Amino acid sequence: MKNKNQRSSRRNDLAAFALVGQVGLMISLGTVLGIVVGLFIDSKLGSSPVATLIGLLLGLAVGIYGVYRLVSNLE
């Protein structure tokens, strides 16, 4: 009985770590992708930090929305 509870506890711990990893990956990937796209647009248009800041904000928004969808599907 004790062995079965330990396996269940370990599985729950790993699921929690996986969720934290997914949340971090979503936010960081959205942010980095937004910055890269913003820098590319800035280099083509010559508009120094404008598109980079807009890309950063859009990337953060997309990452946070992805985390919201992930967490809302857990319940």
C-alpha positions as CSV (number, residue, x, y, z in Angstrom):
1,M,0.0,0.0,0.0
2,K,2.8,2.4,0.9
3,N,4.6,1.8,-2.4
4,K,1.4,2.6,-4.4
5,N,1.0,5.9,-2.5
6,Q,4.6,6.8,-3.2
7,R,4.2,6.3,-6.9
8,S,1.1,8.4,-6.9
9,S,2.8,11.1,-5.0
10,R,5.8,11.0,-7.4
11,R,3.5,11.2,-10.4
12,N,1.7,14.3,-9.0
13,D,5.1,15.9,-8.3
14,L,6.2,15.3,-11.9
15,A,3.0,16.7,-13.2
16,A,3.4,19.8,-11.2
17,F,7.0,20.3,-12.5
18,A,5.7,19.7,-16.1
19,L,3.0,22.4,-15.6
20,V,5.6,24.9,-14.3
21,G,7.8,24.1,-17.3
22,Q,5.0,24.6,-19.7
23,V,4.1,28.0,-18.2
24,G,7.6,29.2,-18.3
25,L,8.1,28.1,-21.8
26,M,4.9,29.7,-23.1
27,I,5.7,33.1,-21.6
28,S,9.4,33.1,-22.5
29,L,8.8,31.8,-26.1
30,G,6.1,34.3,-26.8
31,T,8.3,37.1,-25.5
32,V,11.4,36.1,-27.4
33,L,9.4,35.6,-30.6
34,G,7.7,39.0,-30.2
35,I,11.1,40.7,-29.7
36,V,12.7,38.9,-32.7
37,V,9.8,39.9,-35.0
38,G,9.9,43.4,-33.7
39,L,13.6,43.7,-34.3
40,F,13.2,42.4,-37.8
41,I,10.5,44.9,-38.6
42,D,12.5,47.7,-37.0
43,S,15.5,46.8,-39.2
44,K,13.4,46.9,-42.4
45,L,11.5,50.1,-41.5
46,G,14.2,52.0,-39.7
47,S,11.9,52.7,-36.7
48,S,14.3,52.2,-33.8
49,P,12.5,50.7,-30.8
50,V,8.8,51.1,-31.8
51,A,8.2,47.7,-33.4
52,T,10.4,46.0,-30.8
53,L,8.3,47.3,-27.9
54,I,5.1,46.5,-29.7
55,G,6.4,42.9,-30.4
56,L,7.4,42.6,-26.8
57,L,4.0,43.5,-25.5
58,L,2.2,41.3,-28.1
59,G,4.5,38.4,-27.3
60,L,3.8,38.8,-23.5
61,A,0.1,39.0,-24.2
62,V,0.1,35.8,-26.3
63,G,2.2,34.0,-23.7
64,I,-0.1,35.0,-20.9
65,Y,-3.2,34.1,-22.9
66,G,-1.6,30.6,-23.6
67,V,-1.0,30.2,-19.8
68,Y,-4.6,31.2,-19.1
69,R,-5.9,28.6,-21.5
70,L,-3.6,25.9,-20.1
71,V,-4.6,26.6,-16.5
72,S,-8.3,26.9,-17.3
73,N,-8.3,23.5,-19.0
74,L,-6.9,21.9,-15.8
75,E,-10.2,22.2,-13.8
